[in-house]
Amino acid sequence: VGYLINLYTTSRHLERVGDHSTNIAEEVIYLIEGEIIRHRAKEEALQARETGKK
């Protein structure tokens, strides 16, 4: 049981590292290119949905 708890905790920490890395990359892109890309996937999905309805 202790091993599984450690494994679960490690996986959560690795997920947080990935999230932090994503945030850093988004910030670097904003600083260099001046473009906000955080919500791009959501916006593209909405545009595709709206385009499909027309």
Beta strands, then each sheet from edge to edge (+ up, - down):
end
